[in-house]
Amino acid sequence: MKLNRIVMAVVVCALMTVAAYAADLNGSFVAKVEGKNGTQEITYTFKVDGKTLTGKVTNARGDVDIKDGMVDGNTFSFSVERPGRDGGAPMVAKYTGKIDGDTLTIQAPGRGGTMEQKAERKK
């Protein structure tokens, strides 16, 4: 009986440790990306509710809302929709990423494929 309590206490402690290390995506993160016109700053502002991710992506063209955002442990995904050029169909861009402490590694759409961005938590 005493052994069962010890095992249960160890399991509870292990679960609490995992919860303590769960990724905290809430807040703003800034990425600096080199482009044809020099360095651009992109700000990702996130709010997490359970496994749902919402927020905005802000760059020189303005803000766009995050859609279809999901969080699973330290990984996340979302999409943004921008108006099409000259009244054309909207463009949907899909992003995936991983958080490690205060740093995001984001796979973002780029010219001709996907580019990796590093973003740091805004303090």
Beta strands, then each sheet from edge to edge (+ up, - down):
strand 1: 27-35
strand 2: 38-49
strand 3: 52-59
strand 4: 62-72
strand 5: 75-82
strand 6: 91-100
strand 7: 103-110
strand 8: 113-121
sheet 1: 1+ 2- 3+ 4- 5+ 6- 7+ 8- 1+
end
